[in-house]
Amino acid sequence: MPEFSERSEKALKTCNIDLERLFREVIKYVDCSILEGFRDQETQNKYFEHGKSQVRFPDSKHNRYPSRAVDVVPYPIDWDDSDRMYMFVGFVRGMAQAMKIPIRVGADWDGDFSMKDQKFHDLPHVELIT
């Protein structure tokens, strides 16, 4: 069974308990890496300036502690394999629904199962709705 690396564990522990519960269940089935949970002001604003985020600090769910957002990707990481990332996001959405954890994903911000109606695609991003 896959398990999180020390780096992933450290990032996951900065997240809200519902995100932590969700990804502790996901890892039982799909190997993945937690890239980031909580994000400080300097990092958030840097991501905004480089176009990796649409909002400045403190307007991201990453900017709360514990974080209400997490960036996670299937492992091993292959940034060129977007199909695999979309499949992973679908698995995460299904697992969250089964666990009754309301989430929104950066692959489909409005949750309508269409990726063509959005301009900003953030495939690793998962956030709590509530």
MDTraj code that builds the backbone (N, CA, C; nanometers):
import mdtraj as md
import numpy as np

residues = "MET PRO GLU PHE SER GLU ARG SER GLU LYS ALA LEU LYS THR CYS ASN ILE ASP LEU GLU ARG LEU PHE ARG GLU VAL ILE LYS TYR VAL ASP CYS SER ILE LEU GLU GLY PHE ARG ASP GLN GLU THR GLN ASN LYS TYR PHE GLU HIS GLY LYS SER GLN VAL ARG PHE PRO ASP SER LYS HIS ASN ARG TYR PRO SER ARG ALA VAL ASP VAL VAL PRO TYR PRO ILE ASP TRP ASP ASP SER ASP ARG MET TYR MET PHE VAL GLY PHE VAL ARG GLY MET ALA GLN ALA MET LYS ILE PRO ILE ARG VAL GLY ALA ASP TRP ASP GLY ASP PHE SER MET LYS ASP GLN LYS PHE HIS ASP LEU PRO HIS VAL GLU LEU ILE THR".split()
xyz = np.array([
    [0.0845, -0.1184, 0.0000],
    [0.0000, 0.0000, 0.0000],
    [0.0890, 0.1247, 0.0000],
    [0.0535, 0.2240, -0.0836],
    [0.1317, 0.3483, -0.0850],
    [0.1250, 0.4201, 0.0498],
    [0.2229, 0.5031, 0.0734],
    [0.2211, 0.5871, 0.1935],
    [0.2842, 0.7212, 0.1599],
    [0.2505, 0.8212, 0.2395],
    [0.3027, 0.9549, 0.2160],
    [0.4490, 0.9653, 0.2565],
    [0.5228, 1.0456, 0.1824],
    [0.6603, 1.0784, 0.2192],
    [0.6571, 1.1724, 0.3393],
    [0.7716, 1.1952, 0.3995],
    [0.7794, 1.2898, 0.5117],
    [0.7346, 1.4289, 0.4685],
    [0.7752, 1.4682, 0.3483],
    [0.7379, 1.6006, 0.2961],
    [0.5859, 1.6119, 0.2812],
    [0.5237, 1.5078, 0.2232],
    [0.3786, 1.5082, 0.2077],
    [0.3090, 1.5102, 0.3437],
    [0.3572, 1.4316, 0.4375],
    [0.2996, 1.4287, 0.5724],
    [0.3036, 1.5669, 0.6365],
    [0.4178, 1.6335, 0.6234],
    [0.4337, 1.7662, 0.6818],
    [0.3334, 1.8644, 0.6213],
    [0.3171, 1.8599, 0.4899],
    [0.2224, 1.9500, 0.4231],
    [0.0786, 1.9156, 0.4604],
    [0.0467, 1.7863, 0.4656],
    [-0.0895, 1.7442, 0.4978],
    [-0.1288, 1.7847, 0.6393],
    [-0.0356, 1.7847, 0.7297],
    [-0.0654, 1.8213, 0.8694],
    [-0.0981, 1.9691, 0.8866],
    [-0.0769, 2.0508, 0.7817],
    [-0.1152, 2.1924, 0.7871],
    [-0.2584, 2.2129, 0.7403],
    [-0.3260, 2.1037, 0.7027],
    [-0.4601, 2.1112, 0.6431],
    [-0.5707, 2.0826, 0.7438],
    [-0.6879, 2.1296, 0.7101],
    [-0.8093, 2.1016, 0.7852],
    [-0.8262, 1.9509, 0.8003],
    [-0.8834, 1.9078, 0.9096],
    [-0.8980, 1.7660, 0.9409],
    [-0.9767, 1.6908, 0.8331],
    [-1.0742, 1.7549, 0.7688],
    [-1.1498, 1.6869, 0.6633],
    [-1.0620, 1.6584, 0.5415],
    [-0.9755, 1.7512, 0.5048],
    [-0.8823, 1.7250, 0.3945],
    [-0.7832, 1.6161, 0.4334],
    [-0.7384, 1.6202, 0.5563],
    [-0.6454, 1.5182, 0.6033],
    [-0.7121, 1.3802, 0.6001],
    [-0.8362, 1.3700, 0.6474],
    [-0.9090, 1.2427, 0.6434],
    [-0.9270, 1.1937, 0.4999],
    [-0.9635, 1.2859, 0.4107],
    [-0.9852, 1.2503, 0.2704],
    [-0.8595, 1.1908, 0.2084],
    [-0.7475, 1.2579, 0.2241],
    [-0.6270, 1.2106, 0.1566],
    [-0.5615, 1.0928, 0.2271],
    [-0.5903, 1.0724, 0.3525],
    [-0.5444, 0.9490, 0.4179],
    [-0.6215, 0.8291, 0.3624],
    [-0.7426, 0.8522, 0.3164],
    [-0.8194, 0.7457, 0.2509],
    [-0.7743, 0.7291, 0.1047],
    [-0.7548, 0.8383, 0.0346],
    [-0.7113, 0.8332, -0.1061],
    [-0.5808, 0.7550, -0.1196],
    [-0.4841, 0.7806, -0.0317],
    [-0.3520, 0.7175, -0.0417],
    [-0.3609, 0.5652, -0.0295],
    [-0.4671, 0.5139, 0.0276],
    [-0.4846, 0.3687, 0.0379],
    [-0.5045, 0.3045, -0.0993],
    [-0.5491, 0.3845, -0.1968],
    [-0.5828, 0.3335, -0.3292],
    [-0.4954, 0.3894, -0.4417],
    [-0.4525, 0.5138, -0.4268],
    [-0.3762, 0.5797, -0.5320],
    [-0.2568, 0.6512, -0.4691],
    [-0.1372, 0.6207, -0.5162],
    [-0.0178, 0.6877, -0.4653],
    [-0.0217, 0.8342, -0.5096],
    [0.0032, 0.9228, -0.4164],
    [-0.0028, 1.0659, -0.4468],
    [0.0919, 1.1435, -0.3572],
    [0.1204, 1.2648, -0.3986],
    [0.2074, 1.3548, -0.3231],
    [0.1309, 1.4803, -0.2847],
    [0.1388, 1.5156, -0.1583],
    [0.0816, 1.6409, -0.1105],
    [0.1888, 1.7473, -0.1326],
    [0.1601, 1.8421, -0.2197],
    [0.2577, 1.9454, -0.2510],
    [0.2549, 2.0599, -0.1510],
    [0.1323, 2.0993, -0.1125],
    [0.1212, 2.2157, -0.0258],
    [-0.0166, 2.2223, 0.0374],
    [-0.0180, 2.2605, 0.1629],
    [-0.1413, 2.2902, 0.2342],
    [-0.1413, 2.4391, 0.2633],
    [-0.1059, 2.4744, 0.3875],
    [-0.1000, 2.6152, 0.4260],
    [0.0042, 2.6896, 0.3430],
    [-0.0312, 2.8123, 0.3063],
    [0.0574, 2.8974, 0.2268],
    [0.0667, 3.0350, 0.2928],
    [0.1885, 3.0814, 0.3197],
    [0.2074, 3.2118, 0.3832],
    [0.1912, 3.3259, 0.2818],
    [0.1942, 3.4487, 0.3318],
    [0.1702, 3.5673, 0.2497],
    [0.2711, 3.5793, 0.1360],
    [0.3977, 3.5621, 0.1660],
    [0.5016, 3.5768, 0.0635],
    [0.4815, 3.4752, -0.0502],
    [0.4581, 3.3514, -0.0147],
    [0.4396, 3.2465, -0.1154],
    [0.3130, 3.2707, -0.1968],
    [0.2028, 3.3038, -0.1294],
    [0.0766, 3.3282, -0.1992],
    [0.0906, 3.4409, -0.3004],
    [0.1499, 3.5500, -0.2597],
    [0.1635, 3.6639, -0.3505],
    [0.2596, 3.6340, -0.4651],
    [0.3626, 3.5536, -0.4391],
    [0.4544, 3.5121, -0.5450],
    [0.3791, 3.4276, -0.6483],
    [0.2972, 3.3344, -0.6026],
    [0.2187, 3.2517, -0.6944],
    [0.1229, 3.3375, -0.7768],
    [0.0627, 3.4379, -0.7135],
    [-0.0269, 3.5284, -0.7855],
    [0.0500, 3.6024, -0.8951],
    [0.1651, 3.6565, -0.8605],
    [0.2449, 3.7325, -0.9576],
    [0.2921, 3.6469, -1.0750],
    [0.3140, 3.5174, -1.0516],
    [0.3593, 3.4261, -1.1576],
    [0.2440, 3.3551, -1.2277],
    [0.1204, 3.3926, -1.1958],
    [0.0043, 3.3352, -1.2627],
    [-0.0340, 3.1961, -1.2165],
    [0.0209, 3.1519, -1.1035],
    [-0.0121, 3.0187, -1.0506],
    [-0.1305, 3.0234, -0.9556],
    [-0.1765, 3.1414, -0.9227],
    [-0.2942, 3.1619, -0.8398],
    [-0.3686, 3.2828, -0.8935],
    [-0.4979, 3.2847, -0.8722],
    [-0.5810, 3.3957, -0.9175],
    [-0.6046, 3.5000, -0.8089],
    [-0.5574, 3.4735, -0.6867],
    [-0.5834, 3.5643, -0.5749],
    [-0.4569, 3.5922, -0.4938],
    [-0.4557, 3.7090, -0.4349],
    [-0.3480, 3.7483, -0.3438],
    [-0.3830, 3.7049, -0.2012],
    [-0.2825, 3.7066, -0.1150],
    [-0.3016, 3.6830, 0.0270],
    [-0.3924, 3.7924, 0.0818],
    [-0.4871, 3.7636, 0.1643],
    [-0.5247, 3.6411, 0.2337],
    [-0.6463, 3.5720, 0.1723],
    [-0.6695, 3.5897, 0.0423],
    [-0.7947, 3.5472, -0.0199],
    [-0.7983, 3.4027, -0.0697],
    [-0.6934, 3.3266, -0.0496],
    [-0.6926, 3.1853, -0.0876],
    [-0.7274, 3.0997, 0.0335],
    [-0.7921, 2.9883, 0.0082],
    [-0.8203, 2.8951, 0.1181],
    [-0.6917, 2.8304, 0.1691],
    [-0.5826, 2.8453, 0.0958],
    [-0.4503, 2.8007, 0.1429],
    [-0.3985, 2.8910, 0.2556],
    [-0.4530, 3.0113, 0.2667],
    [-0.3991, 3.1121, 0.3580],
    [-0.4576, 3.1069, 0.4982],
    [-0.5403, 3.0096, 0.5260],
    [-0.5939, 2.9899, 0.6610],
    [-0.5190, 2.8760, 0.7270],
    [-0.5168, 2.8785, 0.8577],
    [-0.4535, 2.7672, 0.9292],
    [-0.5514, 2.7123, 1.0312],
    [-0.5880, 2.5857, 1.0206],
    [-0.5397, 2.4919, 0.9204],
    [-0.5962, 2.5244, 0.7825],
    [-0.5199, 2.4892, 0.6812],
    [-0.5549, 2.5213, 0.5437],
    [-0.6835, 2.4524, 0.5012],
    [-0.7656, 2.5260, 0.4280],
    [-0.8891, 2.4701, 0.3731],
    [-0.8705, 2.4315, 0.2266],
    [-0.7429, 2.4287, 0.1823],
    [-0.7088, 2.3878, 0.0462],
    [-0.5781, 2.3103, 0.0490],
    [-0.5628, 2.2234, -0.0499],
    [-0.4423, 2.1427, -0.0611],
    [-0.4100, 2.1247, -0.2087],
    [-0.2834, 2.1218, -0.2407],
    [-0.2392, 2.0878, -0.3754],
    [-0.1813, 1.9479, -0.3698],
    [-0.2354, 1.8594, -0.4528],
    [-0.1980, 1.7178, -0.4487],
    [-0.1975, 1.6627, -0.5912],
    [-0.1012, 1.5759, -0.6200],
    [-0.0885, 1.5161, -0.7527],
    [-0.0597, 1.3666, -0.7408],
    [-0.0962, 1.2911, -0.8443],
    [-0.0609, 1.1485, -0.8418],
    [0.0905, 1.1313, -0.8498],
    [0.1393, 1.0256, -0.7867],
    [0.2827, 0.9968, -0.7829],
    [0.3099, 0.8722, -0.8667],
    [0.4181, 0.8667, -0.9437],
    [0.5184, 0.9717, -0.9598],
    [0.4626, 1.0904, -1.0384],
    [0.5159, 1.2059, -1.0083],
    [0.4670, 1.3300, -1.0682],
    [0.5127, 1.3382, -1.2141],
    [0.4145, 1.3634, -1.3012],
    [0.4428, 1.3865, -1.4427],
    [0.3556, 1.5031, -1.4870],
    [0.4117, 1.6221, -1.4870],
    [0.3358, 1.7430, -1.5187],
    [0.2831, 1.7431, -1.6612],
    [0.3390, 1.6602, -1.7480],
    [0.2945, 1.6544, -1.8872],
    [0.1787, 1.5580, -1.9090],
    [0.1397, 1.4827, -1.8088],
    [0.0327, 1.3841, -1.8221],
    [-0.0956, 1.4380, -1.7592],
    [-0.1613, 1.5305, -1.8292],
    [-0.2832, 1.5909, -1.7741],
    [-0.3975, 1.4899, -1.7680],
    [-0.4000, 1.3917, -1.8587],
    [-0.5056, 1.2897, -1.8522],
    [-0.5022, 1.2169, -1.7179],
    [-0.3830, 1.1812, -1.6752],
    [-0.3675, 1.1117, -1.5464],
    [-0.4119, 1.2010, -1.4315],
    [-0.3805, 1.3300, -1.4411],
    [-0.4221, 1.4239, -1.3361],
    [-0.5743, 1.4348, -1.3309],
    [-0.6391, 1.4426, -1.4481],
    [-0.7855, 1.4505, -1.4494],
    [-0.8475, 1.3233, -1.3915],
    [-0.7898, 1.2074, -1.4240],
    [-0.8404, 1.0822, -1.3664],
    [-0.8265, 1.0828, -1.2143],
    [-0.7133, 1.1320, -1.1663],
    [-0.6902, 1.1399, -1.0223],
    [-0.7930, 1.2316, -0.9562],
    [-0.8161, 1.3471, -1.0172],
    [-0.9141, 1.4419, -0.9628],
    [-1.0516, 1.3765, -0.9558],
    [-1.0872, 1.3003, -1.0578],
    [-1.2152, 1.2305, -1.0562],
    [-1.2238, 1.1307, -0.9414],
    [-1.1145, 1.0587, -0.9177],
    [-1.1112, 0.9644, -0.8061],
    [-1.1282, 1.0383, -0.6734],
    [-1.0575, 1.1491, -0.6577],
    [-1.0655, 1.2284, -0.5345],
    [-1.2083, 1.2789, -0.5141],
    [-1.2711, 1.3283, -0.6208],
    [-1.4090, 1.3771, -0.6097],
    [-1.5025, 1.2653, -0.5648],
    [-1.4865, 1.1476, -0.6232],
    [-1.5708, 1.0342, -0.5855],
    [-1.5500, 0.9930, -0.4408],
    [-1.4248, 0.9901, -0.3980],
    [-1.3935, 0.9532, -0.2604],
    [-1.4521, 1.0575, -0.1641],
    [-1.4381, 1.1840, -0.1972],
    [-1.4920, 1.2907, -0.1122],
    [-1.6437, 1.2797, -0.1022],
    [-1.7079, 1.2505, -0.2129],
    [-1.8533, 1.2364, -0.2113],
    [-1.8943, 1.1193, -0.1217],
    [-1.8247, 1.0069, -0.1345],
    [-1.8548, 0.8897, -0.0521],
    [-1.8346, 0.9191, 0.0960],
    [-1.7368, 1.0052, 0.1269],
    [-1.7068, 1.0396, 0.2657],
    [-1.7880, 1.1597, 0.3147],
    [-1.8712, 1.2152, 0.2259],
    [-1.9540, 1.3318, 0.2580],
    [-1.8695, 1.4534, 0.2974],
    [-1.7600, 1.4719, 0.2231],
    [-1.6733, 1.5885, 0.2419],
    [-1.6911, 1.6767, 0.1185],
    [-1.7570, 1.7914, 0.1325],
    [-1.7826, 1.8774, 0.0167],
    [-1.6552, 1.9499, -0.0294],
    [-1.6159, 1.9209, -0.1537],
    [-1.4943, 1.9827, -0.2081],
    [-1.5229, 2.0494, -0.3422],
    [-1.4289, 2.1318, -0.3807],
    [-1.4253, 2.1936, -0.5131],
    [-1.2842, 2.1725, -0.5643],
    [-1.2698, 2.1462, -0.6938],
    [-1.1380, 2.1180, -0.7495],
    [-1.1027, 2.2197, -0.8580],
    [-0.9738, 2.2479, -0.8690],
    [-0.9257, 2.3441, -0.9674],
    [-0.9328, 2.2940, -1.1102],
    [-0.9646, 2.1664, -1.1284],
    [-0.9837, 2.1117, -1.2623],
    [-1.1248, 2.1413, -1.3142],
    [-1.2166, 2.1761, -1.2223],
    [-1.3567, 2.1999, -1.2582],
    [-1.4187, 2.2875, -1.1494],
    [-1.3839, 2.4154, -1.1494],
    [-1.4203, 2.5071, -1.0409],
    [-1.5693, 2.5074, -1.0098],
    [-1.6537, 2.5024, -1.1127],
    [-1.7972, 2.5113, -1.0862],
    [-1.8645, 2.3753, -1.0693],
    [-1.7879, 2.2676, -1.0802],
    [-1.8393, 2.1345, -1.0512],
    [-1.9395, 2.0801, -1.1514],
    [-1.9371, 2.1296, -1.2751],
    [-2.0353, 2.0850, -1.3737],
    [-1.9831, 1.9773, -1.4688],
    [-1.8662, 1.9221, -1.4395],
    [-1.8025, 1.8176, -1.5193],
    [-1.7665, 1.8651, -1.6610],
    [-1.7480, 1.9947, -1.6769],
    [-1.6998, 2.0507, -1.8029],
    [-1.5784, 2.1368, -1.7714],
    [-1.4690, 2.1066, -1.8379],
    [-1.3484, 2.1857, -1.8150],
    [-1.3337, 2.2967, -1.9186],
    [-1.4220, 2.2997, -2.0165],
    [-1.4137, 2.3971, -2.1256],
    [-1.4693, 2.5331, -2.0871],
    [-1.5397, 2.5418, -1.9754],
    [-1.6038, 2.6672, -1.9362],
    [-1.5241, 2.7456, -1.8322],
    [-1.3958, 2.7174, -1.8216],
    [-1.3127, 2.7927, -1.7273],
    [-1.1818, 2.8312, -1.7949],
    [-1.1253, 2.9405, -1.7463],
    [-1.0010, 2.9906, -1.8049],
    [-0.8781, 2.9487, -1.7258],
    [-0.8946, 2.9314, -1.5952],
    [-0.7810, 2.8980, -1.5091],
    [-0.7930, 2.7539, -1.4624],
    [-0.7028, 2.6693, -1.5081],
    [-0.7016, 2.5284, -1.4697],
    [-0.5912, 2.5076, -1.3659],
    [-0.6291, 2.4609, -1.2494],
    [-0.5345, 2.4344, -1.1403],
    [-0.5540, 2.2890, -1.0985],
    [-0.4985, 2.1981, -1.1777],
    [-0.5253, 2.0551, -1.1602],
    [-0.4915, 2.0014, -1.0207],
    [-0.3857, 2.0462, -0.9547],
    [-0.3557, 1.9902, -0.8215],
    [-0.4470, 2.0402, -0.7084],
    [-0.5235, 2.1450, -0.7316],
    [-0.5949, 2.2150, -0.6244],
    [-0.7241, 2.1450, -0.5834],
    [-0.7398, 2.1249, -0.4522],
    [-0.8619, 2.0713, -0.3908],
    [-0.8910, 2.1597, -0.2704],
    [-1.0158, 2.2059, -0.2581],
    [-1.0516, 2.2898, -0.1439],
    [-1.1870, 2.2498, -0.0876],
    [-1.2032, 2.2772, 0.0399],
    [-1.3316, 2.2539, 0.1058],
    [-1.4302, 2.3622, 0.0640],
    [-1.5531, 2.3227, 0.0415],
    [-1.6570, 2.4196, 0.0028],
    [-1.7102, 2.4905, 0.1251],
    [-1.7307, 2.4186, 0.2337],
    [-1.7908, 2.4790, 0.3530],
    [-1.6905, 2.5568, 0.4334],
])
top = md.Topology()
chain = top.add_chain()
for i, resn in enumerate(residues, 1):
    res = top.add_residue(resn, chain, resSeq=i)
    for name in ("N", "CA", "C"):
        top.add_atom(name, md.element.get_by_symbol(name[0]), res)
traj = md.Trajectory(xyz[None], top)
